[in-house]
Every structure is written in C-alpha cells, then in structure tokens.
Amino acid sequence: MARKRKELPLLEGVEITGVAAEGNAIARVDDLVVFIPYGAPGDVADVKLDRKKHSYAEGHIERLVSPSDIRVKPRCAHFGTCGGCRWQHLPYEKQLEFKRRQVMDAIDRIAKVPHPEVEPILGSEEIWAYRNKMEYTFSNRKWLSWEQMRSGEVVDNRDGAGFHIPGAFDKVLDIGECHLQDSLGDRLRLFIKDYGKSRGLTFFDLRAQTGLLRTLMIRIASTGETMAVMSFGEDDQEAIMALLDAVREEFPQLTSLMYVVNTKANDTISDLDIRLHSGREYIEEDMEGLRFRIGPKSFYQTNSRQAYRLYSVAREFAALTGDELVYDLYTGTGTIANFVARRARKVIGIEYVPEAIADAKINSEANGLGNTDFYAGDMKDVLTDAFIERHGRPDVMIVDPPRAGMHQDVVSVILNAAPGRIVYVSCNPATQARDIALLHEKYDVARVRPVDMFPHTHHVENVVLLELRKS
C-alpha cells in the first residue's frame, strides 16, 4: 500500500518581501525560504505549502490578508491560470526595477567579477500587443476551473483553443482574449475555433494524439504584414482546404496563409513540409530601412520594436568604425549581422539551423549587402581555431546564444581568437554571468545594459560589453 502523503501546513500572516527566480515572490518564515507565484513585495498572505525541502518550500496564496501598496489590477481575465504574464499585478516601473536587479544579482553572485554600474534598463515602448508571434493549441479537453467542477456544471463540449496549463500537458486553457498581440490574433483564433465547432471538426486529443485541428501560429510584423500557419493532426485535404478557404475569405488581409500536416507525437513543425495555401511564403520586417524576410520556420525576436532598440544597444557597444571584421555567433536569420554590416568591413555569421542561414543570405542579398558571409553548423564544430585562421581574426565578436549559454569549447576558441571587443547579448542573465566568469581570464566587463523585451514576465535581455585586457 502506498504511503499517505503528509499534509503540508498553512502558514498564516506571511509577509512577502521580494521577488526571486522564475518570477516568483519570496518570503522567509523562520529559517525557511518560501517561493510563491503571483505574490507582490509588501503582501501579507496566508500561504499553503505545496512542496517542502530542508531549507526552502514552494507554496501558493490561499488568502490575501493585506495586499501590497504596489499591487495593480491585472488586465487579463486569465491571469493566474494561464501561467504567462505572471507579473501583470505589478506596475511596469516595478517590473523594470526587479529585472535590473536580476541582472545585477547574476553578475555579482555568479560571475563575481568587477563591473561598472548596470545602466538603466531600456523599457518597452509598448507593454501590450507587443508580440509579433503567438502559438495556440486546439484541444478536445479544455481546462475546467475549480469553480466549474465544484458547481456540478455539465460541460458537453470541451473543445477549446489556447495555451497549455502549466504542469498539465493534456489540458488547454480556452482563451477568450490575449493582450499580447494585435486583436487580429484573437479574431483569427476564435474564427477557426467557431468554424471547427459548427462543422463538427475534431479538436486534437493530446493523450490519444488524434484529431484534425492541432495548432495555430500567427505572426504580425511591425510592417503590418501577417502570416498564419495552421497545423492539422490528420491529412484530410477536403476538410483542410474548406477551412483555409473560409479563413482566406474572412481575412483577406493575410499576407501569407500556410498549413502543415503533423502526425508526430510533438507539436514542432521545423522538420516538416509547410505548404502554401495562398499569398506569399514569407512576411517582412523593417529595421532602419533594412528588410528582413521571415518564413514559417524563421526565428525573429518576438518584440519587433524592442528588437530594434536591443540591436541598437549591441551596435553601440560594438563601436564600429567601418574597418572591423565582425563575427556574429548564433546569428539566426542574420538580423544582427545585417544590421551592423553597413558599419563594418565584413561580417561573418554562424548558426546551427541551415534554413536560418538560407534566410540570412537572402536578407543580405535583398538589402544589397555584399560584405557578409554565413556558415551553418554546430557552433563548437564550426568555430574552431582553423576556421579563424582561414577567415581572419575578428576585431569584434557579437554573441547571442540560446538560454543555455555557450559551450565550453566555444569559449575556449573565443579566448584564443582574442577579439578586441565582445558584445554578449543574452536572454538568460544567469548563463551569461557564468560565461562572463570564464571569459574574465582575458576580458573585463566595460558596460552592462538590460533591455526589456517581454513586459509582464520575469524574462529580460541583457547586453554586456567585454574588452580585451591590455597585458
């Protein structure tokens, strides 16, 4: 017989004192550190523990005894259930303050190297409808709230479209309105959901892995161009074409309407053949007169306007005069490489995804840039001492790695190449700080500036300038 799980206590009158990792609030009760989602510094709450270890615990607010003075009313009706936008209850100026502190803490506690004062965080000019890309899941098992379940309400049809519930892979929260993207995204998602229900189309069953309507990706560029990519779990061409024809008729403004048949056990479509229904196979973003082509598999920063400000900071830190050889590592579709190319002698971009490199080359050609070269492959395999000997020692390196940071082999090659300046752009201040500690063998931190790309979340981008230490 399985042991009965011990009931964890309710802690009464707990004062929340700060924010911690992953966007949680933090409180201290005697010697115990408690992490609490959706709390605000200054809250006094009764906290029910969900998980307890020796020195820390995780819990949730059972009752808000006295709300913090800084609390604001969340805009979204789905706040607290959706799992995204976990800081909607905090004023935007406080969000920026906490993000800047997160960057400072990472450098102080992880990198542990001397650094100048962290510059003011560059806040987002738009804090709502700022995302250019959203992805939704269709499910035949939409999430029912505790209130619905306790009421005994009979829900005959549980088809819905929205976001996965945290910790429940097979449950999807049916979204009425999402404030992160232009309202076109809501209208398009709701139209497809209603069309599917009215015509008896099957919504995807995440457990059985069956059903026609599976996922929807919507891209809305700052240029106004739009793309919709519908993923189907079955290859029913008659039903697929009828739905897409209806979408095209209802939304003639779509620049690109595409679809993919995905019968795999996961939602990724990067390895699948994406087919064009109507319009173009790409949309375009604009940055300082440069046009960037974005296909259904392309990576592009999800906050278009703030991406321009992020790359402007990176270019400022690079201090280019027109004579430099620049290496852009983890170049993606070459956005940064092409953005700085007009102020450099030559730019070499390296990226793992071949399709992204193909886009980078197209973007260079479309913008008349003849001083860029791009190479595809695993960074640690491409960026070797022999590669640098063949292509030249860089004067400046710009690195923008994934959240996991840089591989040790890549760090070693960078140290051997010894560019005069390294501009390190990161979406994870913790792994960035770890890499800065490794690079400190030869480099000093000269400037640090956080940039907020994701309002109402704890995520923050950070740009660090490293300068080669004079021997």
C-alpha positions, -999 to 999 in steps of 0.1 A, spaced: 0 0 0 13 34 -9 22 57 20 -2 86 26 13 119 16 19 141 46 -4 172 46 17 203 44 9 233 66 -9 266 60 14 295 71 -7 324 83 2 360 80 33 356 59 49 388 47 62 387 11 95 406 9 108 404 -26 110 386 -60 130 356 -69 139 333 -98 112 324 -124 91 353 -115 81 340 -81 78 362 -50 98 353 -19 91 352 18 111 340 49 94 321 77 119 314 105 147 296 86 126 286 57 126 304 23 92 302 6 87 308 -31 52 320 -40 38 327 -75 16 358 -81 28 375 -49 40 411 -46 65 426 -22 45 440 7 17 414 5 7 398 38 -10 364 30 -19 330 43 3 307 22 -4 269 17 27 249 12 27 226 -19 63 213 -16 88 214 11 125 207 13 150 211 41 158 248 35 131 260 11 95 255 2 70 263 -26 35 274 -19 6 294 -31 -15 323 -17 -46 308 -1 -59 341 12 -46 376 7 -48 392 41 -34 426 32 -24 434 -4 7 453 -11 5 490 -19 22 484 -52 -3 459 -65 -23 468 -96 -53 451 -111 -43 426 -138 -57 434 -172 -62 398 -184 -92 377 -173 -70 346 -175 -43 359 -151 -33 334 -125 -45 304 -146 -28 309 -179 8 307 -165 21 335 -188 24 372 -179 30 364 -142 38 400 -133 6 417 -145 -2 425 -109 30 446 -107 33 482 -120 55 483 -151 81 505 -134 84 479 -106 88 451 -132 118 471 -147 133 476 -113 131 439 -105 146 429 -139 175 453 -135 182 438 -100 181 403 -115 209 413 -139 229 428 -111 225 398 -89 236 374 -116 268 393 -122 275 398 -85 267 362 -74 276 341 -104 302 360 -125 318 375 -94 339 399 -115 344 436 -112 319 456 -133 307 492 -138 272 502 -126 245 485 -145 230 511 -168 192 519 -167 171 492 -182 156 501 -216 119 496 -211 95 485 -238 76 514 -255 46 491 -259 36 469 -229 5 454 -246 1 439 -280 38 438 -284 44 403 -296 48 395 -333 43 358 -329 18 337 -309 11 300 -309 -21 284 -298 -32 248 -292 -66 233 -301 -78 206 -277 -109 185 -270 -102 187 -233 -102 223 -223 -94 232 -188 -123 234 -163 -118 258 -133 -122 245 -98 -154 266 -96 -169 249 -127 -160 214 -113 -174 221 -78 -206 236 -92 -215 203 -109 -220 221 -142 -222 197 -171 -199 207 -199 -210 188 -230 -184 202 -254 -148 208 -241 -133 219 -274 -112 249 -270 -81 268 -283 -55 285 -262 -24 278 -240 -13 247 -222 -19 247 -185 14 246 -165 20 211 -152 -8 196 -173 4 186 -207 -31 174 -219 -51 204 -206 -55 236 -226 -69 269 -212 -95 282 -237 -85 318 -243 -111 345 -250 -88 374 -253 -50 377 -252 -35 411 -248 0 402 -260 -7 405 -297 -28 427 -320 -65 418 -318 -63 402 -353 -48 372 -334 -78 368 -313 -102 372 -342 -84 346 -363 -82 320 -335 -118 324 -325 -130 322 -361 -112 289 -366 -125 275 -333 -161 285 -341 -158 272 -376 -145 239 -363 -172 235 -337 -200 245 -361 -189 219 -387 -181 191 -363 -143 191 -370 -123 172 -344 -101 191 -320 -68 174 -311 -67 149 -283 -34 154 -266 -35 119 -250 -47 99 -279 -28 120 -304 -58 122 -327 -79 150 -342 -78 174 -371 -73 209 -356 -40 209 -338 -21 242 -335 -21 277 -349 8 301 -353 2 338 -360 28 363 -370 21 400 -372 51 421 -383 56 458 -375 52 464 -412 16 452 -409 23 420 -429 7 389 -414 12 352 -415 -10 323 -403 2 287 -402 -24 261 -393 -12 226 -381 -35 197 -387 -33 163 -369 -48 144 -399 -43 147 -436 -80 153 -445 -74 175 -476 -111 182 -482 -117 195 -446 -83 213 -446 -90 232 -479 -125 241 -468 -113 256 -436 -84 275 -452 -107 288 -479 -130 301 -452 -101 318 -434 -89 335 -466 -124 347 -473 -128 361 -438 -93 375 -435 -83 387 -470 -56 410 -454 -34 379 -445 -1 382 -464 6 345 -460 -17 316 -452 1 282 -448 -5 248 -433 12 217 -423 1 181 -415 17 170 -383 10 134 -372 41 133 -348 39 130 -311 51 166 -306 40 200 -319 73 210 -335 70 217 -372 106 227 -380 112 193 -396 80 192 -416 70 203 -450 49 235 -447 27 241 -476 14 274 -490 -24 279 -493 -24 315 -506 -3 346 -505 35 347 -501 57 321 -483 71 349 -461 64 382 -445 89 411 -440 101 431 -410 117 465 -414 146 479 -394 163 512 -403 152 506 -440 166 470 -440 140 444 -449 141 410 -432 123 381 -447 106 358 -422 93 324 -431 72 300 -411 104 284 -395 124 316 -391 135 329 -357 129 366 -351 128 385 -318 91 384 -307 90 421 -298 98 438 -332 101 474 -320 121 465 -289 144 442 -310 155 474 -329 164 490 -296 182 459 -284 203 456 -316 210 494 -314 225 489 -280 246 460 -293 258 481 -322 266 510 -299 287 487 -277 305 473 -308 317 508 -316 323 501 -352 342 525 -375 339 507 -408 373 488 -407 364 459 -385 360 422 -392 330 411 -371 319 376 -362 282 372 -353 278 339 -334 244 323 -332 233 346 -360 199 331 -366 185 347 -398 213 372 -397 194 401 -382 222 414 -361 248 406 -388 229 425 -415 220 453 -390 257 461 -383 271 452 -418 269 488 -431 292 499 -404 318 471 -407 343 460 -432 330 424 -432 306 403 -411 307 365 -407 277 348 -392 275 313 -378 242 295 -369 232 259 -363 199 259 -384 206 256 -422 172 272 -430 180 302 -409 213 306 -427 195 304 -460 172 333 -448 203 352 -437 218 350 -471 185 361 -488 182 390 -464 218 402 -472 212 399 -509 178 417 -507 194 446 -488 223 449 -512 249 439 -486 279 424 -502 302 422 -471 285 392 -453 293 355 -452 272 329 -434 280 294 -423 257 266 -409 267 241 -383 271 234 -346 289 263 -332 316 243 -314 322 224 -346 323 254 -370 340 280 -348 374 264 -345 409 278 -344 413 266 -380 382 285 -391 395 317 -376 429 312 -392 412 307 -425 387 337 -423 407 361 -402 409 371 -365 379 391 -356 381 426 -342 347 423 -327 326 393 -318 288 396 -312 274 365 -295 237 359 -289 235 323 -277 204 303 -266 193 302 -230 218 275 -221 247 299 -230 279 290 -248 296 256 -249 330 254 -232 347 247 -265 333 279 -280 345 299 -250 380 284 -255 381 294 -292 370 329 -284 397 332 -258 423 320 -283 410 344 -310 411 373 -285 389 399 -304 393 434 -290 357 436 -280 329 410 -273 293 421 -273 273 394 -254 236 395 -259 216 371 -237 181 362 -227 194 344 -196 215 366 -172 225 335 -152 242 316 -180 256 349 -194 272 356 -160 286 321 -160 302 327 -194 315 361 -183 333 344 -155 351 321 -180 359 350 -203 373 370 -174 406 352 -180 413 378 -206 383 402 -206 369 429 -183 333 440 -182 331 475 -196 293 481 -199 261 464 -189 226 474 -202 194 453 -197 166 456 -223 131 446 -216 116 426 -244 88 408 -225 66 431 -203 46 414 -176 71 384 -174 103 380 -155 123 375 -186 149 401 -196 175 405 -223 209 418 -213 238 433 -233 273 432 -219 305 447 -234 337 429 -227 370 444 -236 403 426 -240 425 433 -211 458 450 -220 487 429 -210 
